[in-house]
Amino acid sequence: MTVDDYLVGRFGLLMSISDLADLLGRSPDGVRVSLYSDTEVSRKLKPTMVKVGRRVYFRTLQVKEVLHLDHIEDAPIGYSG
């Protein structure tokens, strides 16, 4: 199973702020505050944002690229070393 398969299976093609917070290990409010401040992480995550009505979503596969999650494809899922 690749990282792409895992993330899309878990979150779908679009992630909510709650999903992103879960992935990052932060609270949804903490992610919201981080996104609206001018930081390196917010500058990288903002291009992955999609607004659907008043809701904000993030493209799952682009989030994977931004967070550089590709390097863990060689490790089995659940491996923490």
Number of C-alpha atoms within 10 A of each C-alpha: 9 13 19 17 11 12 18 15 10 11 15 15 15 21 24 19 20 16 19 20 17 13 12 12 11 12 15 17 12 12 18 14 12 16 17 11 11 10 11 10 13 16 14 15 18 13 13 18 18 15 9 8 6 6 9 13 19 21 19 22 19 17 21 14 13 15 12 10 13 13 8 13 12 11 12 11 12 6 8 7 4
